[in-house]
Amino acid sequence: MTTVNEPGAADGTTGRPTILAAAFSARQIAASAKLAGIDTLAVDFFGDLDLEDHAKASTVLRGHYPDGFSGEALIESLERLAEGETPLGFVYGAGFEDRPELLAAIGTRWPILGTDPETARRLKDPEIVAEICRAAGAAHPAIQRAAPNDPGNWLSKQVGGCGGSHVRLGDTPPSDDRYYQRFVRGERISMAFVAAGTRSAVIGYSRQWADASPDEPFRYGGAVGPIPVDPQNDATMREAVTAVLHRLPLKGLCSADFVIGDDGIVLLELNARCGATLDVFEDPARPLVALHLAALRGSLPETLARPSGPIRATGLAWARQPLDLPAGFAWPTWTRDRTAPPGAFAAGQPICTIVAEASSAEAAERLFHDRTQQINDMLGSIAA
């Protein structure tokens, strides 16, 4: 069963272009689209207060994060939202990595505003990506399906997984939906870029970190950026992405995850969707969704100025114990993706997104972790 929230007119009378969107959390897409003068009809897992603020209409599909969407329920929800509207098409975020067939089904009803389903499928096939990287001359970790003899040097990953929660240690038993990837030590750097087929423009770099739990040692924590990178490293990462795009063209907002360590620069994976670092790089002067849609028309900026304002760290605050959200709770201004109170969070569930701004990446990251602890303490003291 779905529930629908319609915070504004949903009859197509606003005169603004409209998009359909779906993601685990669609708030970032809707907020960026609003900055670009575009209305969003959104489906996500949470239906947080922020989504009500930014979307023209929204539907909640209850699901288990980080599992993906149920195809039948999602299409039904999108059809309900699109009634009386003429959306430009469908923008997708996290939740479709292992479901290209669902993207294809959506594409029979509305244009896919992003990388096409078949390319998205190839991008999440570990053997195909490894071969493309080899042909492109981009360093990429070794992969295999058989259990490794030295599991301490390997990771087990779910095919089409996202967010880090699916990543396990190398002693995880093999299964049909998992593969092993050689562990690469070093600093995790992500390049945000916008692609128009084989061409791309770099938006910026961020540094990522994990927020480990006993069951999920590589669970996504957050990212900080924009950060400067060494000019030689910048050139190497740009060359790797360009070489891959010439073999697997992508469209719209994308990201490439690298590790910079003793073995040089290694490309871990590429994502062809609106991702978690929208909050890091969003700038009212050039909304990211506007860049995304322009790239689909083949238009890329010659240069992308660094986003205005301070350095920004954003990520998830995970509940460290069962927490209650009381009626009337006032969310701090530095939170996003706020659940409407009253509510509750089980241990290991995301509470909200934290935003922290400072004059340096180090200071922003410290403030982020302080606020993550603070929101846990605030709700924990209420529960006590």
Protein Blocks (a to p, Z undefined) as FASTA:
>chain_A
ZZdddfbccehpnopacdddddfblmlmmmmmmmnopacddddfkopaklmmmpmbdcdd
ddddfbdcdfklmmmmmmmmmgoiacfbdcddehilmmmmlmmmmmmmpccebddfklmm
mmmmmklmmmmmmmnopacddddfbdcfblmlcccddehiahhlmpccfkbccdfkbccd
dddeddddddddddehjaccdfbdcdddddddfklmmbcfbdcddddddfklmmmmmmmm
mmmmmmoccehjddddddddfkopadfbdcddddfklmmmgcfklcfklmmmmmmnopac
fbdcddedjdddddddddfbdcdddehiacdfkbghiacddddddehiafbdcddddfbf
klmmmmmmmmmmmmmmmmmmmmZZ
